[in-house]
Amino acid sequence: REFTSNTQNLIKFFAKAHQEAEVVNDLFVAQTGRKNFITPTSFLEFLKTFGTILSIKAVENTGALQRLENGLTRLHQANLDVERLQEDLVKQEPELKKTEEEVRIMLISITEDKKEADLKKEVVAREEVMAKQAQAEAIAIASKVKSEVDEADKELAKTLEKIGLLNQGHLNEIKAFDKPPDKIKYVFIATCVLMMDPSMTVVKSSWSDEELENYFWKTAKIELLKDPQFLSKLQSIDFSKVETLKIKRIRELVVDHPKRSKSWVDVEMQKSNIANYCLFLLVNAVLRFNELFEKTKPLRKQQEEVLAELAQKEAFLAEKNEELKVITEKLGRLEALLAEKEHEINELRARIDGCSQKLERAKRLTELLSEENSRWSEEILQLKHTGKLVEGNCAFASVAVNYNGPFTSSFRQLIESKINKLLENSSLLFSQGLTMIKFLSSDVKTQQWQISGLPKDDSSLENAIMIETSGRWSYLIDPQKQGSNFLKNTMANSKGQLEVVKNGSSSMFRILEQSLLLGKLLIIENCSATLDPLIDPII
C-alpha cells in the first residue's frame, strides 16, 4: 500500500513517539516504583504494530468505499433498466392483443377435446367400480380365514413376551443345580427335544427313567445353558416349522408319560424357578400352536384358494386401472395445456392492464432511490476523507497498543495526550480527540467482550484491545482472575484449541511445544516476575 502521508514525517513521528514513551515510562517508574523497560525491540514492535493496524483499517475503509460505490453503480443501472422497461412495455402492447386472440381460438379446440376425454373417463370409472366390488368380496373371505389362525399366534406372542423378561441370572439359578427337582428335569427334556437336533437326543430303550432324565439334564447344561445365545434362540423359533417328530417325542417323553405328565400342569410348574416355568409355557405354546396349525389346514387351503382368486381380480383391476391411467394422463395433459393457456390469457390481460401502473411505480421507485443516491455520495466523500486520516490514526493507535500495556489509567491518558500533541505539531492528518477505544473498538465488539466477562471500565477495554491487536504475547497481572476468565470465555468456542497450564508444572514445556506445533491458544497461569529462560526465545 502506498502512503498518502510523507514517509519522512511518519519516521520522525515514530522516533518522537518512542522518546515520549520513554519519558512517560521514567515518570511512571519514579512515581510507582514499578519497573518497566522500553528497548529498541519495543520500537521495532511499534513499527510492526503500525503496519498491522494500518493493513486492517485500510482494508475496512476500502471495503466500505467499494460497497457504496457499487451501490451507486447499481442505482444508475436501475434507472437505465426502468427506462428500457418503459420502452419495451409500450412496444409489446399490440403484440399482447394479437396473442390473446390466438389463445382464444386454441381454447375452443381444447374444450372440445376435453369433452371427448371426459366420456372415456366415465366408461373406465364404471369398470373400476365393478372391479373394486369383487376385490372387497375377496378381502372379506381372506379376513375370515386369517381370524381362525390368529388364535395360536396370540398365545405364542404372550408366551414370547414372558420369555423376553428372562435374563442370564434366571438361567444361572437353574444351572447351579447339580441335582435339580423333577419339574426342571421334565421341562429340560422337552426343551432339549425342541431346540436340539434329533440325532443329539436319541435315548436307549434300556435306560431307566432316572438315567434318561439325568442324560437330558447333562445335555441341557452343556448344550443349552452354557450357550450365551440361548434366550435369543428361544425367541427366534419358527413355530410353523417345528418337525412333527419333535412334537411326537415331547408328548411321549413328558406330556403323555405316565409319571412325568402328573407334574406337567400349570399349577405345579408355577412352584418351580421362573425360567423353568417360562420354558414350560413355551413348550406348551409350541404344542398348542402345532395342534391348531394341523386343525386349520383346511382353512389355510381355503385361504390360498381365495387369495388366488383375489390375485386374479386384482390383475383384472390393474388392467382396467392401466386403461384409466392412459386416458387420465391424456386428459391431464389436455387440462394442463388448457390451464396454461388460460393462465397465459390472464397474464397477457394483466400485463396490458398493469402496464401503466408498473411504469408509474417504476418512476416512483427511481425518485425514492435518488435520495439514497445523494446520501451514499456524501458517505463516499466522508470515507475518502477518512482514508486520508487513516495513517495518522493508525500511528496514534500503534503507540497506544505498543506502549500503554504496563501503565495505569492516568499514565495511559498522559501518553495519549502527548501523542495527540505530537500529531498536531506534525504534518500528519488525523482525527481530533482520538483515543484507542474510539479507533480500535466498536459497540458490538465491546458488548460481546462484556458478555464474556470483561469488566466495563475503560482500562479493561483497552487491555482487551491490546491483547487482540498486539503481535506480542500478553502478560496479565490478574489477581482477581477477571482477565483469565475473560480469555477462557472468549476462547470457549475454540474447542480443542485452548490449552491452560500452570507455570512451573512438569508438563508445561510439553504443552508449550504441542501448542506451538499445532497452533493452539495457550494460557500460562501463576507466572512470577521472572520467567523460565527457556521461554525467552518464544516471547
Buried (B, 14 or more C-beta within 10 A) or exposed (E): EEEEBEEEBBEBBBEBBBEBBBEBBEBBBEEEEEEBEBEEEBBEBBBBBBEBBBEEBBEEBBEBBEEBBEBBEEBEEBBEEBEEBBEEBEEBEEEBEEBBEEBEEBBEEBEEBBEEBEEBBEEBEEBBEEBEEBBEEBBEBBEEBEEBBEBBBEBBEEBBEBBEEBEEEBBEEBBEEEEBBBBBBBBBBBBBBBBBEEEEBEEEEEEEEEEBBBBBBEBBBEBBBEEEEBBEEBEEBEBEEBEEEBBEBBBEBBBEBEEBEEBBEEEBBEEBBBBBBBBBBBBBBBBBBBEBBEEBEEBBEBBEEBBEBBEEBBEBBEEBBEBBEEBBEBBEEBBEBBEEBEEBBEEBEEBBEEBEEBBEEBEEEBEEBEEEBEEBEEBBEEBEEBBEBBBBBBBBBBBBBBBBBBBBEEBBBBBBEBBBEBBEEBEBBBBEEBBBBEBBBEEEBBEEBBEBBBBEEBEBBBBBBBBBBBEBEBEBEBEEEBBBBBBBBBBEEEEEEBBBBEEEEEEBEEBBEEBEEEEBBBBBEEBEEEBBEEBEEEE
